[in-house]
Amino acid sequence: MIPELELNDGFGIPAVGFGTWPMKGAEATAATLTAIEAGYRLLDTALVYDNEDAVGEAVRRSGIRDELTVTTKIPWDRLAYEDAREAFRESQAALGLDRIDLLLLHSPGREGDLYREAWRALVDLRAEGSVRSIGVSNFTPDQLRRIVADTGVVPAVNQVLLHPYQPQREVREVHTELGIVTESYSPIDLNPMHPTDLLSEPVIVEIAAAHDVTPARAVLRWHVQQSLLPIPKSGDAARQRQNLDVFDFELSSAELDAISALERTDH
Ligand SMILES: NC(=O)c1ccc[n+]([C@@H]2O[C@H](COP(=O)([O-])OP(=O)(O)OC[C@H]3O[C@@H](n4cnc5c(N)ncnc54)[C@H](OP(=O)(O)O)[C@@H]3O)[C@@H](O)[C@H]2O)c1
């Protein structure tokens, strides 16, 4: 069993999740099924990933839908109130699920403040019972404060790009203040569009060796030990298991600090 973090709406959420982008079709279904078999109970998809049908298929075939926390996201170009609601209905249909466990705004968008309307749409969807928990992604501290001031409703999570090179200290401070769980995307900094050599950093290789774990496990442990919720993606069953196997060793505070010292201000 994976430990859980508590959300500010009273629900629990698994402390590690499974990223599904950029997989699609049969590959996404097969990988999601092996991830569920490995023990993942939090799945991360989005309307723009164009794989909700494949993820939904895996959810049905798993036979344990009620044990899963299925996350999807409203696209950044669908933020007007009715557009957001319509995008949600498309996600529901693609996933083949009536109820979504965690619905996020994928991004506040580049211009304007339509995200404020979209947040109202999420608040209403939750009140109507279609969604269990609501949150955001890629929101800045100011944007978080604005939607909380508008509605009085604090997002349960903010999913942000976060790994040792880019630890997002500023937004995490606001999360702590408001009671928002930090979800880390690209947690090992291997986004296929711009992967880095994070896992080859000597300090990480050394710490991993000291605990007899892989560099990926050491980095994921760095997240988990700080109550950051990483959602690594892997299409490979062995790496999926490895990425979840981060609860039986502990990094010292000196090791956590050494990994945190990799922070880059130019990243
Ligand atoms: N909210 C947003 O704006 C946003 C943006 C980007 C991503 N995301 C979400 O976050 C998830 C994860 O982010 P990401 O895919 O960008 O980056 P990531 O999880 O840091 O890296 C994924 C890459 O790492 C490889 N990998 C996985 N486990 C490994 C291991 N133990 N050792 C070595 N390599 C390993 C994978 O290859 P294999 O598949 O071959 O193992 C894949 O190429 C996405 O799937 C998506 O759900 C959200």
The ligand as an ORCA input file, in Angstrom:
! r2SCAN-3c Opt
* xyz 0 1
  N       0.698     19.731    -15.814
  C       1.560     19.861    -16.798
  O       1.676     20.916    -17.449
  C       2.457     18.687    -17.142
  C       3.554     18.864    -17.999
  C       4.380     17.762    -18.272
  C       4.080     16.520    -17.711
  N       2.989     16.365    -16.894
  C       2.652     15.044    -16.290
  O       3.784     14.572    -15.578
  C       4.140     13.272    -16.022
  C       5.638     13.038    -15.875
  O       6.395     14.062    -16.492
  P       7.399     13.831    -17.741
  O       6.954     12.661    -18.535
  O       7.556     15.143    -18.395
  O       8.797     13.552    -17.048
  P       9.457     12.418    -16.129
  O       8.434     11.588    -15.464
  O      10.465     13.160    -15.296
  O      10.270     11.549    -17.166
  C       9.695     10.588    -18.022
  C      10.827      9.929    -18.801
  O      11.704      9.279    -17.874
  C      11.946      7.939    -18.259
  N      12.014      7.171    -17.005
  C      10.991      6.890    -16.165
  N      11.418      6.226    -15.082
  C      12.764      6.081    -15.230
  C      13.760      5.489    -14.426
  N      13.461      4.884    -13.270
  N      15.046      5.537    -14.866
  C      15.353      6.133    -16.044
  N      14.445      6.704    -16.854
  C      13.154      6.689    -16.444
  C      10.748      7.550    -19.105
  O      11.122      6.587    -20.067
  P      10.370      5.140    -20.145
  O       8.926      5.419    -20.379
  O      11.062      4.476    -21.270
  O      10.636      4.484    -18.806
  C      10.384      8.878    -19.783
  O      11.133      9.061    -20.961
  C       3.622     13.225    -17.465
  O       3.448     11.914    -17.916
  C       2.312     13.967    -17.315
  O       1.300     13.097    -16.807
  C       2.185     17.438    -16.593
*
